[in-house]
Amino acid sequence: MSSKAKTRRRLGFLINPIAGMGGRVGLKGTDGMVEAAERLGAKPVASNRAKQFLKAFLRLRRKEDDVEWVTCPEPMGAGVLREAGFTPEVIPIGLELITKAEDTQKAVELFCERDVDLIIFVGGDGTARDILDALKEKENMLVLGVPAGVKMYSGIFAFSPDAAAGVLVEWLEEETLEELFEVMDADEEAIRQDQFVVKLYGYLRGPLVPARMPGAKLTSPTTVNEQDNQEAVARTIVEDMVEGDAYIFGPGSTVRAVAKALGIKKTLLGVDLYVNGNVHLDVNEQQLLELVPDFLQAWVIVSPIGNQGMLFGRGNQQISPNIIRRIPPEQILVIATHSKVSSLAERGLHIDTGDSDVDKILSGFIRVLVDYRTWRMMKISRNS
């Protein structure tokens, strides 16, 4: 092992405590929506994601004395590190009850002043953008994202907190390459109006472990062949629908084709419910619990995110572990076009619900409807 590998590494660690709060309550993001999320009953999720990451790191790491942690005061990092048994250096920044983008940016500046080797953040796309803004003159700083947001279209994130811990361990052992990862700028207000407005914001450099990182989301093609393929998939679903059963539609154009074949409305980016001839648009977790008459006679129709392969845990947190537990596994229908399946040939399908027991229930092989009455077996990974 090289002498460099034996050097203690300094890790900057920050949590965006409001990241992901808008997911289960159907807000498509949390930027500027914390109070609205709280009114809908949203609970913080980022701290638990951070704890999951640290727990996995402690389980996977190969040396006891290989890192020094530099972090923020509570609620942006110090508490979970201490709870995990570390004694971090805490940077001197004052935080209000609701943290802001400026807090993240200031933390990154102070991390750089303290010569950290890698910045690990727990958050979503908005946090990634804030970090990029703070690193404009530090292009070689390495960054790793622990997913805790609602969408996470950027490529800087690992598949899950456990996968992020695996990336960190491999990086500490000098078993990773470095890569520039896309940071995507999603217009959350437009997305709340059901308009998919996402553009490239810039690039962050980070450690690369392809098996543990999904890359950036790709939009579905709009060719005639793609639309024909979507319609063929939709015909199969509609022909097999059971009268009186409830159908939960996940986001995306492939799922929307099913609603079109039924002659009903469907939001492009929300979760919708079709039951007893009625359509309930853009529902959240609580509404699903209230509106579905019998979950044993309910179906979920989802399509993986293009290029990433995520089935649950990205942009559809309304279909929460609490919902998934109530539905028979065979009544979760996965649909995808041939082009989407081809784009997932290397990455496969993935889940990150935030509940390890539910992830275990869903992992393994599943049938994916790819054309008219044409199914393909694909593997769902738990991303540990």
CORFENHU-V308294 format. One record per residue. RES is the residue in one small letter. SS is DSSP state (@ for helix, = for strand, . for the rest). PSI is psi in degrees with one decimal (NA if undefined). D_LAST is the distance of its C-alpha to the last C-alpha in Angstrom with 2 decimals. Layout:
res = <RES,RES>
ss = <SS,SS>
psi = <PSI,PSI>
d_last = <D_LAST,D_LAST>
This chain:
res = <m,s,s,k,a,k,t,r,r,r,l,g,f,l,i,n,p,i,a,g,m,g,g,r,v,g,l,k,g,t,d,g,m,v,e,a,a,e,r,l,g,a,k,p,v,a,s,n,r,a,k,q,f,l,k,a,f,l,r,l,r,r,k,e,d,d,v,e,w,v,t,c,p,e,p,m,g,a,g,v,l,r,e,a,g,f,t,p,e,v,i,p,i,g,l,e,l,i,t,k,a,e,d,t,q,k,a,v,e,l,f,c,e,r,d,v,d,l,i,i,f,v,g,g,d,g,t,a,r,d,i,l,d,a,l,k,e,k,e,n,m,l,v,l,g,v,p,a,g,v,k,m,y,s,g,i,f,a,f,s,p,d,a,a,a,g,v,l,v,e,w,l,e,e,e,t,l,e,e,l,f,e,v,m,d,a,d,e,e,a,i,r,q,d,q,f,v,v,k,l,y,g,y,l,r,g,p,l,v,p,a,r,m,p,g,a,k,l,t,s,p,t,t,v,n,e,q,d,n,q,e,a,v,a,r,t,i,v,e,d,m,v,e,g,d,a,y,i,f,g,p,g,s,t,v,r,a,v,a,k,a,l,g,i,k,k,t,l,l,g,v,d,l,y,v,n,g,n,v,h,l,d,v,n,e,q,q,l,l,e,l,v,p,d,f,l,q,a,w,v,i,v,s,p,i,g,n,q,g,m,l,f,g,r,g,n,q,q,i,s,p,n,i,i,r,r,i,p,p,e,q,i,l,v,i,a,t,h,s,k,v,s,s,l,a,e,r,g,l,h,i,d,t,g,d,s,d,v,d,k,i,l,s,g,f,i,r,v,l,v,d,y,r,t,w,r,m,m,k,i,s,r,n,s>
ss = <.,.,.,@,@,@,.,.,=,=,=,=,=,=,=,.,.,.,.,.,.,.,.,.,.,.,.,.,.,.,.,.,.,@,@,@,@,@,@,.,.,.,.,.,.,@,@,@,@,@,@,@,@,@,@,@,@,@,@,@,.,.,.,.,.,.,=,=,=,=,=,=,.,.,.,.,=,@,@,@,@,@,@,.,.,.,.,.,=,=,.,.,.,.,.,.,.,.,.,.,@,@,@,@,@,@,@,@,@,@,@,@,@,.,.,.,.,=,=,=,=,=,=,.,@,@,@,@,@,@,@,@,@,@,.,.,.,.,.,.,.,=,=,=,=,=,=,.,.,.,.,.,.,.,.,.,=,=,.,.,@,@,@,@,@,@,@,@,@,@,@,@,.,.,.,.,=,=,=,=,=,=,=,=,=,=,.,@,@,@,@,@,.,.,.,.,.,=,=,=,=,=,=,=,=,=,=,=,.,@,@,@,=,.,.,.,.,.,.,.,.,.,.,@,@,@,@,@,@,@,@,@,@,@,@,@,@,@,@,.,.,.,.,.,.,=,=,=,=,.,.,.,@,@,@,@,@,@,@,@,@,@,.,.,.,.,.,.,.,.,.,=,=,=,=,.,.,=,=,=,.,.,.,.,@,@,@,@,@,@,@,.,.,.,@,@,@,=,=,=,=,=,.,.,.,.,.,.,.,=,=,=,.,.,.,.,.,.,.,.,@,@,@,@,.,.,.,.,@,@,@,=,=,=,=,.,.,@,@,@,@,@,@,.,.,.,.,.,=,=,=,.,.,.,.,@,@,@,@,@,@,@,.,=,=,=,=,=,=,=,=,.,.,=,=,=,=,=,=,=,=,.,.,.>
psi = <138.6,158.9,-31.9,-38.2,-22.5,-9.3,138.1,135.3,142.8,125.0,123.7,132.9,123.2,149.2,132.9,102.2,-16.5,-5.5,138.0,-6.6,-25.9,-5.9,-64.4,-24.2,6.6,26.3,-1.2,12.0,170.4,-6.6,118.3,11.5,20.0,-48.2,-40.5,-41.2,-42.1,-37.2,-30.1,2.0,13.3,144.7,148.2,141.6,-21.8,-38.3,-42.2,-35.1,-37.8,-42.5,-39.5,-42.5,-48.2,-37.5,-43.6,-38.4,-43.3,-33.6,-34.5,-25.5,152.2,-8.6,150.1,-22.6,36.1,-6.4,151.9,134.4,134.5,126.6,-175.8,162.2,169.3,142.3,29.7,20.1,-39.0,-41.2,-47.1,-32.4,-43.9,-39.6,-31.6,-4.9,5.8,159.5,88.0,157.9,127.8,122.2,151.1,84.7,141.8,135.0,139.3,177.3,-43.8,116.5,161.2,169.4,-37.1,-29.2,-43.5,-45.5,-41.7,-40.3,-43.1,-41.7,-43.0,-35.0,-45.9,-39.3,-27.5,14.3,45.6,152.3,-24.7,135.3,122.9,125.2,146.9,109.8,-152.5,-160.1,-38.4,-40.0,-40.2,-40.3,-41.4,-40.6,-42.3,-42.4,-36.4,-14.1,20.3,-31.3,12.0,58.9,-20.6,-2.9,133.8,141.7,144.0,128.3,128.5,115.7,125.4,3.6,-164.2,-45.0,-59.3,63.5,-16.2,155.2,-2.7,-10.1,147.4,168.3,-33.7,169.3,-40.4,-41.4,-37.7,-39.5,-38.7,-39.6,-44.9,-45.8,-44.1,-36.8,-41.4,-29.6,9.4,42.4,16.1,158.6,175.8,148.6,155.4,125.2,140.7,137.4,120.3,142.9,103.2,127.6,97.1,-33.9,-41.6,-39.9,-36.3,-22.3,12.6,33.2,124.8,97.4,98.4,132.5,163.2,127.2,-32.5,-161.7,142.0,143.0,138.1,170.4,142.1,119.8,92.5,-35.7,-16.0,3.1,129.9,-18.0,178.4,153.5,140.7,139.9,153.6,142.9,157.8,29.8,163.3,-41.9,-39.3,-43.2,-39.9,-40.6,-44.0,-41.9,-36.4,-41.7,-44.7,-39.8,-41.4,-46.1,-47.8,-41.4,-27.8,1.8,143.5,122.1,131.9,-16.5,158.5,142.6,121.7,117.1,122.6,177.5,167.3,157.2,-30.5,-41.8,-36.0,-28.6,-31.3,-44.9,-39.4,-41.7,-28.2,-16.5,28.7,164.5,154.5,130.6,148.3,-37.8,2.7,178.9,130.3,157.5,130.7,115.3,133.9,39.6,-1.1,146.5,128.7,111.3,143.0,54.1,155.7,-177.1,-47.3,-39.2,-37.9,-43.1,-33.5,-31.0,-23.7,117.0,-41.2,111.0,-19.6,-15.3,39.9,149.1,146.7,130.8,115.8,156.8,138.4,152.3,132.2,133.2,-39.4,-37.2,12.1,127.9,-46.5,142.7,-1.7,107.8,-2.6,35.3,-11.8,-33.2,77.4,170.9,-35.5,-32.8,-48.2,-37.6,-29.1,-12.6,132.0,134.2,-34.7,-8.3,16.8,112.4,122.8,128.3,145.6,147.6,167.3,-40.9,-39.4,-41.8,-39.9,-38.4,-17.3,11.7,-38.4,-38.8,-31.7,-161.3,150.1,154.4,149.3,68.6,-15.9,-2.6,109.9,-33.4,-41.6,-40.3,-37.8,-40.6,-39.9,-17.9,159.0,-157.8,144.2,149.0,135.6,123.9,118.6,-7.8,-174.6,113.1,35.5,119.1,152.0,136.5,128.5,151.9,134.3,125.0,149.7,-7.1,37.7,NA>
d_last = <25.94,27.72,29.33,27.34,24.05,25.65,26.53,24.95,23.16,23.96,21.30,22.50,20.43,21.46,20.58,22.40,23.08,24.36,21.55,20.38,23.26,24.90,22.17,22.92,26.61,26.84,27.98,25.86,25.29,26.50,28.68,32.07,31.17,30.10,33.26,33.08,29.50,30.63,33.65,31.46,29.56,26.44,24.46,22.58,18.81,17.99,18.50,15.96,13.33,14.53,14.35,10.69,10.16,12.72,11.61,8.27,10.70,13.16,11.07,10.15,13.46,16.20,19.26,20.65,22.99,21.46,21.29,23.69,22.72,25.09,24.63,26.64,28.48,27.27,25.89,24.24,22.30,24.42,23.87,20.11,20.32,23.16,21.51,18.66,21.53,22.17,25.64,25.37,28.30,28.99,30.77,33.98,33.59,34.93,32.82,34.21,32.80,31.30,29.88,30.87,29.91,32.41,30.48,27.41,29.79,31.70,28.65,27.65,31.26,31.28,28.03,29.77,32.90,30.99,29.69,25.93,24.03,21.07,20.86,17.63,18.24,16.77,18.56,19.39,21.72,24.68,23.19,22.41,26.05,27.38,25.70,27.08,30.49,30.45,29.57,32.35,33.99,30.85,29.47,27.83,25.71,22.00,19.80,16.08,15.24,12.81,13.34,15.64,18.53,19.92,19.81,18.27,20.11,19.92,18.01,17.28,14.06,10.47,8.81,7.50,8.13,4.86,5.24,8.77,8.62,7.67,10.56,12.72,12.55,13.46,16.10,17.55,18.01,19.64,17.45,17.18,19.88,21.13,21.59,23.32,21.24,23.08,23.58,24.85,27.59,27.49,30.75,29.59,33.18,33.63,30.40,31.75,34.84,32.74,33.28,30.43,31.39,28.77,29.74,28.51,29.00,28.28,25.79,23.63,22.79,19.35,17.21,16.10,13.04,13.59,10.53,8.47,11.53,13.47,16.91,19.67,20.79,23.75,26.53,27.73,30.91,34.15,36.04,38.26,36.19,33.04,35.06,36.55,33.15,32.01,35.29,34.90,31.49,33.05,36.05,33.97,32.18,35.53,37.38,34.98,34.87,36.10,38.94,38.34,34.54,32.49,30.32,27.67,27.44,24.50,25.29,26.36,29.35,28.34,28.19,31.33,33.12,32.80,34.52,37.14,37.87,38.38,40.71,38.85,37.46,33.79,32.29,30.38,27.69,27.82,26.98,30.18,31.51,34.17,35.89,39.47,40.58,39.50,36.98,35.24,33.94,31.11,30.17,27.72,25.77,28.87,31.13,29.04,29.27,33.00,33.90,32.15,34.73,32.64,28.91,29.52,31.56,29.22,27.22,24.55,25.00,22.33,21.90,18.89,19.37,21.14,19.36,16.04,15.55,14.30,15.78,15.19,14.54,16.74,20.47,20.63,19.46,22.80,21.24,19.33,17.52,21.06,22.42,19.88,20.35,24.05,24.04,24.01,21.02,23.66,25.11,22.27,23.72,21.91,24.45,24.47,27.23,27.51,27.15,23.88,22.46,23.80,22.09,18.69,19.54,17.11,14.22,14.49,13.55,10.65,10.45,9.77,12.53,11.89,12.30,9.65,12.59,13.51,10.20,10.66,14.26,13.76,11.36,13.44,16.54,18.71,22.16,22.70,26.32,27.33,31.15,33.97,32.96,30.64,27.12,24.31,21.36,18.00,14.46,12.01,8.32,5.75,3.79,0.00>
